[in-house]
Amino acid sequence: MHKTLGLVLILTTVPAAAETGLLPGDAAHGKKLHAANCLACHDAGVYTRKDRRIESLAELKEQLGVCNHQLPKSLSQDEVRDVVKYLNDTYYRFK
């Protein structure tokens, strides 16, 4: 009986995890960091244009690393993770 309950809990939890995405980070915090740091150089149009350069999660992380080095005060690893989460959840939807 307990094994069945455990299986039911796992099966009902997996879809919820998939809906929120498995990518770690705090998208709400990432949105604030993005507004405070990224929008000074470009608007959100770079994420939605037809010829966007970012084609994978790895490329998104790499580009954010490049941008991070251009900021007056670099973001921490946790902050970078949050911005990646925000950008991916909002614009890219990479898995």
C-alpha positions in Angstrom: 0.0 0.0 0.0 2.8 2.4 0.9 4.7 1.7 -2.4 1.6 2.5 -4.4 1.1 5.8 -2.5 4.8 6.7 -3.2 4.4 5.9 -6.9 1.3 8.1 -7.1 3.1 11.0 -5.4 6.0 10.6 -7.8 3.8 10.5 -10.9 1.8 13.5 -9.8 4.9 15.5 -8.9 6.8 15.0 -12.1 4.5 16.9 -14.4 4.5 19.9 -11.9 8.3 19.9 -12.0 8.3 19.8 -15.8 5.9 22.7 -16.0 8.1 24.9 -13.8 11.2 23.8 -15.7 14.2 21.9 -14.4 16.6 24.8 -14.8 17.7 26.1 -11.4 17.3 29.7 -10.4 14.9 32.4 -9.4 13.3 33.9 -12.5 11.7 36.7 -10.6 15.0 37.8 -9.2 16.6 37.3 -12.7 14.0 39.7 -14.2 15.0 42.4 -11.7 18.7 41.8 -12.4 18.1 41.9 -16.1 16.2 45.2 -15.9 18.9 46.7 -13.7 21.9 45.5 -15.8 21.1 44.2 -19.3 18.6 46.8 -20.5 21.3 49.5 -20.3 23.0 48.0 -23.4 20.1 46.5 -25.3 16.3 46.1 -25.3 14.5 42.7 -25.2 14.2 42.8 -29.0 17.6 40.9 -29.1 15.8 37.9 -27.7 12.9 37.9 -30.1 14.3 38.9 -33.4 14.3 36.4 -36.2 18.0 36.3 -36.6 18.9 35.9 -33.0 22.3 34.3 -32.4 21.5 32.2 -29.3 20.4 28.7 -30.3 21.0 26.6 -27.2 21.1 26.9 -23.4 24.9 26.5 -23.5 25.1 29.5 -25.9 22.8 31.5 -23.7 25.0 30.8 -20.7 28.1 31.6 -22.7 26.7 34.9 -23.9 25.6 36.0 -20.5 29.2 35.3 -19.3 30.5 37.6 -22.0 27.9 40.3 -21.1 28.7 39.9 -17.4 32.4 40.8 -17.9 31.2 44.1 -19.5 29.2 45.2 -16.5 30.7 47.7 -14.0 30.1 45.2 -11.2 29.9 41.6 -12.3 27.0 39.4 -11.3 27.6 36.6 -8.9 27.2 33.0 -10.1 23.8 32.8 -8.4 22.7 36.0 -10.1 23.9 34.8 -13.5 21.9 31.6 -12.9 18.8 33.7 -12.0 19.2 35.8 -15.2 19.6 32.7 -17.3 16.5 31.2 -15.7 14.5 34.4 -16.4 15.7 34.7 -20.0 15.1 31.0 -20.8 11.7 30.9 -19.1 10.6 34.2 -20.8 12.1 34.0 -24.3 14.1 30.9 -25.2 12.5 27.8 -23.6 15.5 25.6 -24.1 15.4 22.2 -22.4 
